Amino acid sequence: MINDIGVDIVNIEKLNNVINTKPNFLKKVFTENELKLANESKDSLEFYAGRFAAKEAIFKAFGPTIEFCDIEILRDTSGKPIPKILNHPSVTIKLSLSHDGNYAIAFCIILS
């Protein structure tokens, strides 16, 4: 059963400006595992934008009882995003990410 949905779009250029002007931003928003994946990515800025959009979408769907670092989005062997809320491991989240030009978008569904 669908409990809620969330969507978010990120302007990659604006996110780059935030990253460059707020030195603690990445550590406040992303987990150590996500930071490692970003460093391994061919385009870390695009990676961050997609994950940030996903975290915003999940936050909108789940509600303000979580922080960005409570949300971790890794990937399976095919590259499919695997989201989880670290302090709510029983929550099932379906997630889709997309990038085009200077934008990244994410859509999530919270299931019960």
Stockholm file with secondary structure:
# STOCKHOLM 1.0

chainA/1-112         MINDIGVDIVNIEKLNNVINTKPNFLKKVFTENELKLANESKDSLEFYAGRFAAKEAIFKAFGPTIEFCDIEILRDTSGKPIPKILNHPSVTIKLSLSHDGNYAIAFCIILS
#=GR chainA/1-112 SS CEEEEEEEEEEHHHHHHHHHHCTTHHHHHSCHHHHHHHHHSSCHHHHHHHHHHHHHHHHHHHCTTSCGGGEEEEECTTCCEEEEETTCTTCEEEEEEEEETTEEEEEEEEEC
#=GC SS_cons         CEEEEEEEEEEHHHHHHHHHHCTTHHHHHSCHHHHHHHHHSSCHHHHHHHHHHHHHHHHHHHCTTSCGGGEEEEECTTCCEEEEETTCTTCEEEEEEEEETTEEEEEEEEEC
//
